Amino acid sequence: MSSTSQSDECSRSSKLNRVRECVSAARQSRFSDHGITEEGGRRFEDPPLIGECHLNSLALCEELFEAGFEPILVWGALHFEDPNGCSDLDPPQTVADAEAKGAVHFWVELEWGEDTLVVDISSELPIQFGEPYIDFELPYCYVRPADCRFVYEPGRGITTNQLRNEEGYQFFIEEGLLASDQPNA
């Protein structure tokens, strides 16, 4: 392995560790909002951050931004197939469709060279329910509808209330915060 590729790998690993630290700090912040101290390896029967993805994603965006990253806030959706591989609902194609189906889910992405890192401090994946998710693969049940990725810029008016309805979504569009619709592959 050349020294350049070793240096790149070391830098990538260091950067990934900084993301993990931001995830941990955001989780701690969100847990303290509930009066809970997370202990290493502790699993919750009823994870306290589930259903609060709008708050979770903003806390994570803040941590990542402060650490020098450029987070992308994703106004996405969840879509689960039934056990037989069939579903009576198609995956949401737009944010309005996700809102109408009650399937909205927020997470954060980071452009990572040629890749996109997907980060969620309290995932909705059944196998990792309520646990952090950090990976270059979009989870199978997460959906990116059209026009759902927004540049996080503190001071531009992004609040948790705006993540609660389609009016907030329109505000993001009008403010020019829409990021590339297609993340890095």
Disulfide bonds with the S-S distance in Angstrom:
none
